[in-house]
Amino acid sequence: MKKSYKILMIIALLAVIGGAIGYYMYQKPVKNFADSKADYTLAASALFNEFSTNSEEAVKKYVTADKTVLVDGIISDTKKNDDGTITIFLKMQSDDDFVSCTLTLDASQKINLADYPKGKSVKIKGQCSGMQELIGKEVIMIRCGISA
Amino acid sequence: MKKYISIIALLILPVFLFSQDKYISRNGSIRIYSQTAAETIDATNGQIASAIDGSKGTLAFDVIIKSFKFKKALMEEHFNENYMQSEKFPKSTFKGKFTDFDLKNFAKNGTYNVTVDGDLTIHGVTKKVTQKGTLEVKDGKVTAKSKFTVKVGDYGIEIPSVVKDKVASTIELQVNIPYDKK
């Protein structure tokens, strides 16, 4: 009698722990890329070249693996989006090509656009989501923060 | 006489501006939304690339699947790995034409109803679709808006029966694209 009671208690306890872990996993927010340690640090143009020469490999390496990527480059343009976020476009060899970095709303509200003029060099950390090829080529970084 | 010519030139100028120029956007947004009693799915992609060619009356979209931002990590993971298979199919595309496109209609400020016909590719499956939307023209700025539903089964996306009560079989898409003149 006592033994079966014990087993029942253990099962109940496991169920509660399991449920708590499940609930935690389920509610877990998306990784904070802007504040994570960078998995890759490279020039924006180098990242662009990897996508440009073999986008399949680059998607596997950076995108699917959810790596935190830190790029540095020269600002060619900045844009304020409808949702309040800011996108910083980094200059590539061709004027039609960019690495675009969209900051989190939090990071967007912290900066003054006047401090990010054309030609300034900048380091940005975030999540690389892929490359669009409809208008020139654009490697896209989202959930970004300015990295010192 | 000279005066008349310049007046006529001014009148037809907007038509030519639209017809000759391409309109592009790299920061359009698409929000996907589905609601069942058990679960609300809500994600936004603010990095939609789109182009309108005024002279041909064509419209195109390039949508990077991984740019859809969810709040919950698990939901984003399932969206990418189980449903959209974003490693295999990193983007969705649309290529189409305005069916009732008359350049003169877009010379003046206003909101115009438009219909678009074309090929929508999601999850590697291409379907012919016809969608309605609006084009807002304001002082040379053009914004496209549309709201429609997509049946996920049409694009070979299977929803396992265990999550049928959480994931709806149709997903609503809210499209909002602000264009710049190229």
Contacts between the chains, C-beta under 8 A, distances in Angstrom:
chain1	res1	chain2	res2	distance
A	25	B	74	6.1
A	26	B	72	7.0
A	26	B	74	5.7
A	27	B	72	6.7
A	28	B	72	6.8
A	28	B	73	4.8
A	28	B	74	6.4
A	29	B	71	6.3
A	29	B	72	6.8
A	29	B	73	6.2
A	30	B	69	7.3
A	30	B	70	6.5
A	30	B	71	6.8
A	30	B	72	7.3
A	30	B	73	4.7
A	30	B	76	5.8
A	31	B	73	6.6
A	55	B	90	7.6
A	59	B	87	6.2
A	59	B	90	5.4
A	60	B	87	6.6
A	63	B	66	5.3
A	63	B	86	7.6
A	63	B	87	7.5
A	63	B	90	7.1
A	64	B	80	7.8
A	64	B	86	7.2
A	64	B	87	4.4
A	79	B	27	6.2
A	81	B	27	5.1
A	81	B	29	7.9
A	81	B	46	5.9
A	82	B	27	7.9
A	82	B	29	6.9
A	82	B	176	7.1
A	82	B	178	6.6
A	83	B	29	7.1
A	83	B	44	7.6
A	83	B	46	6.1
A	85	B	46	6.7
A	87	B	26	7.7
A	87	B	27	5.9
A	98	B	26	7.8
A	100	B	26	6.5
A	100	B	47	7.2
A	102	B	27	7.8
A	102	B	46	6.5
A	102	B	47	6.5
A	129	B	47	7.0
A	129	B	64	5.3
A	129	B	66	3.9
A	129	B	67	4.3
A	130	B	64	4.1
A	130	B	65	7.6
A	130	B	66	5.3
A	130	B	67	7.0
A	130	B	90	5.0
A	130	B	91	6.8
A	131	B	64	7.5
A	132	B	26	7.7
A	132	B	47	7.6
A	132	B	49	4.2
A	132	B	62	4.2
A	132	B	64	5.9
A	132	B	91	7.1
A	133	B	62	6.7
A	134	B	49	4.4
A	134	B	50	7.2
A	134	B	51	6.0
A	134	B	60	5.8
A	134	B	61	7.3
A	134	B	62	3.8
A	134	B	93	7.9
A	135	B	24	4.9
A	135	B	26	6.4
A	135	B	49	5.4
A	135	B	51	5.8
A	135	B	62	7.9
A	138	B	26	6.2
A	138	B	49	6.7
A	140	B	47	5.0
A	140	B	64	5.8
A	140	B	67	6.0
A	142	B	46	7.9
A	142	B	47	6.5
A	142	B	67	5.7
A	142	B	69	6.8
A	143	B	69	7.2
